Amino acid sequence: MTNNYKSIFRMLPMAVLLWGMIAVAASAAGIPKITGEELKAMLGEPDLVVIDVRIERDWESATLKIPGAVWEDYFEVETWAKKYPKDKTIVLYCD
C-alpha cells in the first residue's frame, strides 16, 4: 500500500467523526436540511449563497460543481462565516 493510501486511511476516521459532529450540531441547532431537488429549485435566487466545503483538492479536481457555489475551508469556518450576510439563505454542501 502506498503512503498516499495510508494517509487517506488514517484521515478517514477523523473525517467521518468530523462530519458526524457537524451533522449532530446542525440537527441540535435546528438547522434545516434540504434535498438536491429543493436546492436545484432555489438556484438563481438573489438571496441564496451556496458554499462548497469539500476538501480543497476535491473542490479543485471536481468536474461537477453547483453553479455559483464558492469554496470555503470548513476548518476555517470561524473566519469566513462572518463575511456572509445574515439575511441570505446559506447552503453548505460537501458532496
C-alpha positions in Angstrom: 0.0 0.0 0.0 1.4 3.4 -1.0 2.0 6.2 1.5 -0.9 8.2 -0.1 -3.4 5.5 0.6 -2.1 5.0 4.1 -2.5 8.7 4.8 -6.1 8.6 3.4 -7.0 5.6 5.5 -5.6 7.3 8.6 -7.5 10.5 7.9 -10.8 8.8 7.0 -12.0 8.1 10.6 -11.3 11.7 11.6 -13.2 13.0 8.5 -16.2 10.7 9.4 -16.1 11.8 13.0 -16.0 15.5 12.0 -18.9 15.1 9.6 -20.9 13.3 12.2 -20.2 16.1 14.7 -21.3 18.7 12.2 -24.5 16.8 11.4 -25.3 16.4 15.1 -24.6 20.0 15.9 -26.7 21.2 12.9 -29.5 19.0 14.0 -29.3 20.1 17.6 -29.2 23.8 16.5 -32.4 23.3 14.4 -30.6 23.9 11.1 -32.8 22.5 8.3 -31.6 20.2 5.6 -32.8 20.3 2.0 -32.6 17.8 -0.8 -30.8 18.3 -4.0 -34.0 18.9 -5.8 -35.0 21.6 -3.4 -31.6 23.3 -3.9 -31.9 23.0 -7.6 -35.2 24.8 -7.5 -33.6 27.6 -5.4 -30.6 28.2 -7.7 -30.5 31.6 -9.2 -32.4 33.3 -6.3 -30.7 36.5 -5.3 -30.8 35.7 -1.6 -29.1 32.3 -2.0 -25.4 31.6 -1.2 -24.1 28.2 -1.9 -20.8 27.2 -0.2 -18.9 24.0 -1.1 -17.0 22.8 2.0 -15.3 19.8 0.4 -11.6 19.3 0.9 -9.8 21.9 -1.3 -8.2 19.3 -3.6 -11.6 17.7 -4.1 -13.1 21.0 -5.0 -10.3 21.9 -7.4 -10.4 18.5 -9.2 -14.2 18.2 -9.3 -15.8 18.1 -12.7 -19.2 18.8 -11.2 -19.9 21.9 -9.1 -23.1 23.6 -8.2 -23.3 26.7 -10.5 -22.5 29.9 -8.5 -21.1 27.9 -5.5 -18.0 29.2 -3.7 -15.4 27.1 -1.9 -14.6 27.7 1.7 -12.4 25.7 4.0 -14.6 24.0 6.6 -11.7 24.1 9.1 -11.8 27.9 8.9 -15.5 28.5 9.4 -14.9 30.9 12.2 -13.0 33.2 9.8 -15.2 33.1 6.7 -18.7 32.8 8.3 -18.6 36.5 9.2 -18.3 37.6 5.6 -21.7 36.3 4.5 -24.8 38.4 5.2 -27.2 37.0 7.8 -30.2 37.9 5.7 -29.2 35.4 3.0 -30.1 31.7 2.7 -26.8 29.9 3.2 -26.5 26.4 1.9 -23.4 24.3 2.7 -22.6 21.2 0.8 -19.7 18.7 0.7 -20.6 16.1 -1.8 
